[in-house]
Amino acid sequence: MQSLSVVEHQNVRVLTTAQLADAFHTSAKIVARNFQRNQERYTPGEHYFSLSGEDLKQFKASRQNDASLKYVSVLYLWTEKGAWLHAKSLNSNQAWTAYQMLIDSYYKVAKSLETKGSEKLTLTLNDWQDVKNRLEVLELQMQNVTLHSGEQKRLRSAVGERVHQLARHEKGARPVLFRAIYRSIRERYHVESYRDVKQCQLQEALSFVENWKGDF
């Protein structure tokens, strides 16, 4: 992870959407979309700060070299808890690895003592154990998370591609093939719908569909 330019708001260390997206190896649009879809889970002041109007103008003035702010009309600044929720939404190995690194090297890192009386922040063994426990709980939860809409679309696309390949010389076979492949998916993964396939099974499911040659 590249060194992050420190951003603070109301004495809280935060990240801009662009910084968070870069850290999680995704795009600002995906971060914004995940926030919109799960906005009820985010609490202002706890998970994020929203800047607009004069507050945003002052923030931009303090970071004149940040091109990502040029056309922003409302700016979201994400706290440590906000980053955790985004990692949960993205739910990828890269996101969780990046989140753990952010905890270590950004949110809880000791700040340089620039003025007298500043207190040094330290990461204790209890802090590390807390992070470890949270990650273990999340790993267990991830095992039961089903496909999100984007992953469902990937699986549908794989089914469509396989049907196209198999029905190329079989007139009228497409409806039968679609039913047969989806039935095979339900039987293989013991689910009532392809939407209930687990996220951890997606790659295997895509390979299964790609090589499907079942009877129809």
N, C-alpha and C positions, 0 to 999 in steps of 0.2 A: 504494500500500500504506500502510495506516495505521501510525502509530508504534507499535512494539511495546514492551511493558514488558519490560525486561531480566530474564532468568532465568539464573542460573548454578548449576551443581552440580559439586562437586569441581574448582572453578576452570575449568570448561568452560562456555562460553556455549551454552545449549540453548533449545528451544522446547517448550511443552506441546503436547499433541495439539490442543487447541482453538485455540491460536495458529497452529499449522502449517496446520490446516484453513482457518482464516480467511485466511491468507496465500495459500493455493493455491486459494481460491474454491471450496471443497468443504465437506463436512461431516465432523465428527469420526467418525461411524459409517463413512464410506467410508475414512478414513485407517486406522481400526482394522481394517476388513475387509481392506484391502490388506496390512497387517502380518501378519494371521493367515494369509493365503494364501501369503505369501512369507517366513515367519518364519525359515526356515533360512538366508536370505541376510543376516539382521541379526545382528550380534555385540554382545552386551551390553558396555557400556563404550566401544565404538567408534562404534556407530550410535545407541545409546540407553542410558538409565538407567531402571531400573524401581524405583519407590518404593512401599513398602507398610508396614504396621505403624507403628512409632514414627517411622521416617523420613518417611513420608507425613504423619503427624500434625504433625510439626515444620514440614514444608513448607507445609501448609495454614495453620498458625498464622502463618507469615511472609507469607501472601497472603490475609488474611481477607476482602478485598473481591472476590476472584475467585469469582464464582458458579458458574463451570464446574467447580470442584473439589468442590462441596458433596457430591455423591453418588458421588464416585470412590473405589473401594476399592483399585485399583492404578493408579498414575500413571506414564505413560511420558513421558520427557523426551528430545527428539530433537536429536542433534548435527548438525553440518553434513553429515557423511556420511550420517546417517540421513535428512535432508531430501532429499539427492540421490536416495536409493533410492525415497523416496515420490514424488518428481517423475517418476522413471522408471516407477513403477507407474501413476501417473495418466496420464502420457504425453499431456498436452494443452499447447497453446501457452501457456495461462494459467499452468499449473504451471511450465513452464520459464522463463517470464518472471519469475514470482514467485521462483523459486529463484535466478536471477541477481541479483535485487534483494536477496534475503536475504544473499547473499554480500557484496554491496556495502555494505548499510546495517545489517546486524545481526551476522552471525557474525564478520566480520573488521574491523568498524568500530573505530576507536580509542576506548578508554574514557577518561572524564574522570579526570584525576589527582586522586584524593581523598586520597592519602597520599603522603608523600615516598618516593622510591625506586621508585614505580610506573613501569613502562616503557610507552611509547607504542607501540601496534600500528599498523603502516602497511601499506597495500596497494600492493605494488610492481608494476612493469611485468611482472615474471615471473609474479606472481599472476594478473594480468589475462590474460596469454597462456595460462596454464594453464587458466583458466576457459573462455576462447575455444576452446581446442583440445578440451576435454571436450565443449563444446556442439556443435562441428562433428562429432565422432565420434558423439554421440548422435543428431544429425540424420540421419546416414547410417544408423544402426541403426534409427531410427524408420521409415525408408522400407520396411523389410522386416518390420516387426512386424505380425502378423496380428490379427484381431479377438479381443478378450477376451470373456468370457462375456456381459457386459452388452451389448456391441456386437452379438454374435451374436443375442441376443434381440431387439434393435431390428430387425435385418434380417429375422428370422423373422416378427416382428409386421407388418412392411411387406409381406412376401409374403402373410401371412394376410389382411391388409386388402385387398390387390389381388385375391386370389382371391375374397373375399367380394363385391367390387364386380362382378367379371366373371361370377360364377356365380349371381348373383341371379335370373336368369331361365333358367338352363340347368341343369335337373335332372340330377344325377349327374356334373356337370362338374368338381367340386372336385378329386378325385384327379388328373385329367388336367392341370388347371391348375397344381397344386402341382408336378408333375413337370416341366411345360413351363417354368415360371418358374425353378426351380432349375437346370434344364439350361441355360437362357439365361444365368444368372449364371455358371455354370462355364465356358461357352464365351466369354463376354465378358471374363472376368478370367483365363482360362487357368489354372484351379484345379481340383483334384479334388473339392473340397467348398466350399460357401459359407463355411465356417469359415476357409478359407485366404485369403479376401479381405483385402487389406492395410488397416490402420487408416486410412491416408491416402486410401483409396478409398471409405471408408464413405459419406460424404455423396453421392458420385456414384452409388454402388450403390443407396442409398435412392431417389434421384431416378429411376434407371433402372427400379426395380421399380414405383414409383408410376405411371410412364407406360408400363409394359409393355403391348404389344398384339400380341405375337407369335402365331404360329399354334399351335394346340394340337389 
